[in-house]
Amino acid sequence: MTHLPIDGVPAQVPAEDPGDAPGSPGSRRVGAVWDRVAAGWGGRRGRRRAVVSIVGIVIVAVLLAAGLRACLPLGAWEELPRTVAPVANPLKGMLPYAPEDPQADPDLSDSALPHTMEWLYLPLSDVVTGPDAYDWTVLESHLEAIAARGHHTVLRFYMDFPGRPSGVPPYLVEDGLVTTRSYSFYHNGVQGSAASVSPDYNDPDTMTMLTGFVSAFGERYDGDPRLGFVTQGLVGFWGEGHTWPMDGTVSSDNPRGEDWMASEANQKALVEAWDEAFDTTPTQMRYPTSWSASHDVGYHDDSFGYATLDTTDWHFMALMRTAGATQAWQTSPIGGEVYPGIQDCVLTDPDDCGSAQDVAAGRDIDLTASIQATHATWLLDDWVFTGDMGEQERRLAAESSASTGYELAATRWRARGSEVEVEIVNDGVAPFYYSWQVEVVVLDSGGTVVERTALNGDLRQVLPGTAVTFSGTLDVPEEQATVLLRVVNPLEGGAPLRLANAGQDQDLEGYLTLGRLGPTGSGSPRG
């Protein structure tokens, strides 16, 4: 293994370095040493002294050469051509529901968008079997099935889902520990639907169970490569963090003005529990507050594109502004669900998508503006995966999906000797929220990977509109070689993270070709 010359020829010592220029004091000093050595070559002792002197000089020369190489500047930057962003990339974009039966195949339409994530709702009763007792079998079966399709899971646990059986762990009810409330709005328990119940979220036994579950869940699954994002869920209808209309306001559905929501103190305790339990896998909550903004937490808007923009005081971005969380996207993800009532029209006919009543009430109905304002990374949208979209609608859906989250590209690279640098830029609306490894590999002329090294740098630091340089060292064979870059997806069989570069997948699937090095190589330099 040798170092690469700058232009495919042996590296030359810069002439501007006075210590190494021909006839310089440095070269004269080395010549004088050789004169003295030659003069001592007479008899056995002289030869021994000469050998010792030569060995010493060789050692010094090697050290000097290594030092000079370390001081030499890297080669010139080589620009890398760009291309359009991929429609689907890991941990971003629109996603469908995962099958309720983990053994079933997804039931998607022929026009369904390419995607890399699936949404999973699970009742908490599938996991919590008793006080501090958990059975992860059901969750595991879903995670394995979704991962087998090369997809990450976006997950929410719930206790109360209108129209579905209760997700309250049975032991809480059967043992008489926690009271529950019945209701019929949201079509709960009517027209043949199942009847859920709302538990007392402020009961100490409920809170002990919830905080214990969050801790156990984080201990077991934080950083699990099968998980993409976790919405905190658990509390409220659909696990969305609200109990409207049972929110303390008198209405026809709530004539006594009851408030079924967890107290602010208990909501704080849950956010703190999530923050303590998860350091790697991002978690997200529905409603921003002044106290949630101080935690490492993202947010999700489940009326996305409908009640998102800061045009009404209870819209998502208005709440984000009030909470001081409008910059949370820089470190924590934003997601949500495109409001179901507009999914089939917001792309092709947004002006006529909402009713006159919606417009009068200040609904936005603007998907593009909502993605830009929130810096959204992922969106649940059942229609674009199960509806029958025409060519135009599918194109618009693909553009919307691609416009979420990050858009990474390598702008340029350079190398000298064993050092390599690659500059990566983000032209998306949000960062990449995981510190996935960025690596460089070398292919020999036969297409075999002969060298691999991880680069220093953190993808999470590549904010939109910024560029970050990733660097490392790499040994390259003497023969011509090709240098490639890859962001390593830790999910086995997961979709490659493709950069918006023309050289993506050129020489190896999932890799970006940077250039060729070697005696006749064209790219960046040997040294």
N, C-alpha and C positions, 0 to 999 in steps of 0.2 A: 504494500500500500504506500502510495506516495502522494504528495500534495500536487494540486493542479496548478499549472502555470497560468498567468493572466490571459494570454491570448493563444494558448496551445503551444507555446515555446517556453524554454527554460526561463525562469524568473530572473530578471536583471536587477541588480542593486541600484537604487536611484542614484544618479550621478550627482544630484544636489547634496548628497550626504558627504561632507568633506572628509569624514573619517574613512570612507570607502572608495573615494575617487582615485583613479590611477595616479601614482606619483604623490599621493597625499602623505601627510605625516603618519597616518595610520598604516598605509601600505609600506612605507619605509621602515617603520618599527618592526613589522612582521618580517621584512627582508633581512634586517639586521640580525634577527633571531636565527634565521636560517643560515646566515653566514657563520655565526658562532657555532652552530651545530655542525656544519660541514667542516669547520676548522678542527673540531675535536675528534674527527673520525680517524684515529690512529691507534692501533693496538686494541687489546681486549677491553681495557677500562674505557677507552675513548668510545668504542662502539657501544658499550653498555650505556654510557652517559648519553650518547646520541639517541639510542632507542628510547630511553626514559624521556628525553627532551621532546622527541617526536610525538610520543604518546600524549604528553602534556599539551603540546600545541594542538593536536587533533581534538582533544577534549575541549580546549578553549574555543577552537574554531566552531565546533558543533554548537556549543552554548551560545556563541555570538550569532551564529546563523539562526538559531531558534529565536533568539531575542529580536533579531532584525525582522523575521517573519511576523512576529507578534506585533511589531510596531508599524508594519506596512499597512497602508489603508486598504479597505476592501475595494474590490473592482467596481466599475461603473454600474449604476443601476440599469437594469434592463426592464423596460415597460412590458406589461402583460395585457394583451387585448381583452376587452370586456365583451359581454353578451347579455341578453335579457335574463332576468332572474327566473329561476325554476318555479313552476307553479306549486310544487310540493317539496318541502324540505322538513327535516325533523323539528319537532317542537314548535311549529308555527302553522298558521292557516286555519281553514275551516275543517270541521270534523263531524262525523255522524255518531249516532248512538251505537254502542256495541250490542250484539244480540243478548237478550235476557237469558237465553240458554247458552252457556259457554261452549256447548258442543255443537251449536248451530252455526252455519255460515251466515255472514252478513247478507241481508236482503236489500241490495242496492239496485238502483235503476241503471239502464245502459248508459245514461248520460252523467252518471255520478262523477264527481271530481276526483282526481288523485289526491290522496291524503296520507298522513303519517301518524295520526292519533285517533283514538276512539273514546267516546264519552261513556262512563259507567256510573249508574246510580245503584247503590246497594243499601238495603235496610240495615240499621245497626244491629238488629236482632240476628242477622246472619253471622255476626262475629262475637258479640258479647253474650255469653251463656250463663254468667253468674257473677257475683262480686269478684273482681280481679281474675275472672276466668274468660278465656278467649279461644275461639276456634277459627283459624284463618283459612280453613279448607275452601270455602266458597270463594273468597277473595282470590286465593291462589289459582283456582280453576279459571277464573276470568283473566287474571293477569297473564297466565300461561297461554291462553287461547289468543289473546290480543297480541302478545309478543310473537307468537308463532306466525302472525301475519306481518311481522316486521314493524308493528306499530307500538307507540307509547300509549299509556292509559291516562286519561284525565278523570279524576275520581271524586265522587261525593257520597258520603254516608248521610242518611236521613233517619229520623224517627217518625215523621208525620208527612205522608205524601197523599194528598187528597185523591180518592178513588183507588187507592191501593191498600192492601192489608197493613195494619200498624207495624211500624218498625221499632216500637219500644221493646227493649229486651223483656221477655215474658216474666222473668223472675221478679221484676219490679212491680208488676201488676198482680201476679198470682200470689205473691207474699203480702200484698196489701201495703207495700211500701210507698207507692206513688199513685196519686189520683190522676184520672184522665178525663177529658171532656169530649163529648160527641158534637158533631156539627153536620149540616147538610149543604152549605154553600160550596162552591167549586165542584158541584156535582158529586160530592162525597157521599157514597152510600146510596145513591139514587140511580134509577134506571138500570139496575143490575150491577152497578159498579161496587167494588169493595168499599168498606167503611173504615177509614183511618180514624184515629183519635189523637187529640192534642194532650201531651203529658204536662204535668206541672213542672216547668223548667226551673222553678225556684225552690223545689223540694231539695233539701240537702242530700238525699239519697240519689236524686237525679244528677246533681252536680258532681258528687263523688264518683258516680259511674262514668260521667262524661270526661272529666279530667283524667281519671285513671285510664280510660280507653285511649285518649289522645297520647298520653305518655307511652303506653304499651305499643301503640301503632307506630309512633316515631322511632322507638327503640328498635323495632323489627324492620321497618320499611324506609326510614330516611336514607336517601341515596340509592334506593333500589333502582337499577337501570331500566326496569319495566315501567316505572312511574314517570310521567311527564310533569303534571301539576296536580295538586290536591286542593279542592275548594273545601273550606272548613266545615260548611254545612251544619249538620246535626240539629240545629235549633230552627224552629219555625216551619211554616208550610213549605213543602218541597226541600227543606233544609236551606231555605233562602234567607234566613235571618230576619223574618218578619212574621207577624200573626194577623195582619190586616184581613178582615175588618175588626178583629178582636184586639184592638190596639189602644183601648181606653177611650175611644171616641164613640159617642152615641150615634147609632144608625139603625136602619131597618133590620140589618143582620145582627146588630149588637145593641139592642134597646136599653140594656143596663150599663153600657159603656165599660164592659169588662176588658181587662188587659191580660192577655195570655202570654205575653212575651217575657223572656228572661230579663231580670233586672239588669241595670247597667253594671252593677258590681259583678254579677255572674257573667255577663258578656265580657267584661274585662278579664275575669279569671280564665275564661276559655281562650281568649286571644293570647294571653300570657302562656297558657299551657301549650298551645300550638307553636308559639315562638320558641319555647324551651325545647320542644320535642323534635323540631325539624330545623336542621342547619343547611342541608344540601338540597333536598326537594322543596321547591317553592310552594307555599300555601297561600290561598287567597280567600278574602272574605267579601261579603256582598255589599255592605254599607260602610263607607269610611266615616270615622269619627275623629275628634281631636286627640283621643287617647290611642286609637289604633295607629295613627300616623307615626307614633314613636316606636313602633314595633317593626320587625323585619317581616312584612306581610304585603302581599299584592291584593288586587281587588278584581271582582267580576261584576259586570252589568248584565243582568238577565232580562233587560228590556232594551237590548242593544239596537241602535239605529232608530229607536222609537221614542225613548225618553232618556237620551244620552247627553245631548248638548246643553250647554249652560244658558238655556233660554227660559227655564222655569226653576223655581227655587228647590224643588225636590228631585230634579233630574240628576243623573249620575255625576256629571261634571260640575254641577253646582254644589253637590255634596262634597266632591273632592276638593273644590276650592275652599269651601267653608272649613273643611277639616285640615287644610294646609297640606294636602296630599297630592297636589297636581304634578309634582316631580317624582312621585313614588315609582313610576315606570322605569326610571334610570337604574334602579337596583332590584325591583320586584315586578313580576309580570302583571299585565292587565288582560283580562279575558271576558267571556260572557256568552250569552245566547242571543242570537238575532231574534228579536221579538217574534214569536210564532205567527202572529196575525199579519205580519208584513213579509214573511219569507218568500212568498210566491209572487210578489209584485215589486218589492223595493229595488230590485235590480233593473227591471225593464220599464216600470211605470211608477216611479216614486211619487210623482205629483198627484196621481189619483189613487195612491196606495191606502191612504188613511181616509177616514170619514170626515165630513165637515165638522163633526163634533170634536174629533181628534185635533184637527187643525186649529179650531177655536180654543182648545185647551192648551195649545202650545207644544204639541208633539212635533218632533223634528223630522222623522222619516227621511233620514239621509245617512246611508251606510258609509259612503266614502268619507264624509266630514267627520263621522263618529270614529272611524278608524284613525284618522289623523289626529283628532282631538285627544283621544284616550291613549294613543300609542299601543293599541291592542295587539297582542301576540297570537291569540287563538279565539275562535268563535264557533260555538255549536250552532249548526244550521241544518236541520233535518231535510229541508226541501231540496237543497242542491245535491243530495245523495239519494233521495227516494222519489222526488218528483220527475216528471218527464220534461226536461228542459230542451228547448230548441237551440239551434246553433248560436244565435246571438246571446241568449240568456246564459248559456254555458260559458261563452267567452267572457261575458261580464262577471260571472261568478268566479271564473278562474283568475281574472284580474284582481278581483276583490280579495280572494284568498291569498294570492301572491303578495298583495300590498300590506299584509299584516306582518308584524314582527320584524326580524332582522333581514338584511340583504347583504351578505358578505361577499367581498371580492378581493382578490390579491391584485394590487395595483402594479407592483414591481418587485424585483428581487436582485440579489447580487451575492457574490461569493469570492473568497480568496483563501487558498489553502484549505484548511479544515473549517473555516468559518463561513456561515451562510446566514443571510438575513432575508426576510420576506415581510413586505408591508401589506397589511390587511385593512380595508376600509369598510365601513358600514353605511350603505345607502338606504337602509330601511327606516322604520319608524320606532324601533325598539332595539335594545341589546339582545344578545344571546345570553340566557340566564344560567348557563352551566359552564364550568371550567373544563370543558372537554379538551383532551390533549390534541395539540397540533403537531404533526410529525412530518418529517421529510424523509423520503426513501430514494435510493439509487437503483436504477435498473441497468444491468449490463446489456451488451449488444444483443443478447439472446432473449431479453425481456424478463430476466430473473432478478428478483430483489436481492441485492448483495449487501446493502447497508441500510440501516434505519436508525433515526434519532429523533427524540422529542425536542421541540423548540421551547425556549423560554417565552413566556407571555401568557396573558389571561384573556380569553375571548370576551369575558364579561365586561372588560374595560373598553371594548370597541363600541363606543356609543355612536348613535347616528350622526353622520357628518364628521366623524373623526377617523384618523388612521393610527394604527398601532403597529410597531415593528416587532416581529417575532424573530428570535435569533438562536443559533445553536452551533455545534461543531459536527463535522461529518467527514469521515474518511472515504475517499473516492478512489477506485482502481485506476491504474495507468491507462487502460484502454478507454475508448469512448464510452460515455455513460449518460443516462438520462436522469434528471432530478425531478421528483414529483412531490406534491404537497397533499396532505390529507388531514381533515378534522376527524378524529376517531370517535365513532358512535359506540359507546360502551354496551349498547343493547345488541346482543348476539343476533345477527340476521337483520338488524335494523337498517332503515333507509340511510344511504350515504348523505352527508351534508354536502351539497353541491354548491360551489362558488359560482358567482356570475361572471365566469371567464370562458373565453372561447376554447381554451385548452382543457376544460373539464372533461374527464373520461376519454381523453384523446389516446393515451397509451395504456391506461389501466382503469377499469371501472371503479368509480368512487374517488379517483385521484385527479388532481390538477397537474398537468405537465408544466413545469417551470422553464426548462431548457435543457440543452445538451452540453456536456462538458467532456474534455479530453483533447487529444492531439489534433483531431479534425472537427471537434465539436463547435457548435456555433454559439451557444448561450453565454452565460456568465462564466467567469474565468477560473482557470487553474492558477495556483500561486505557489 
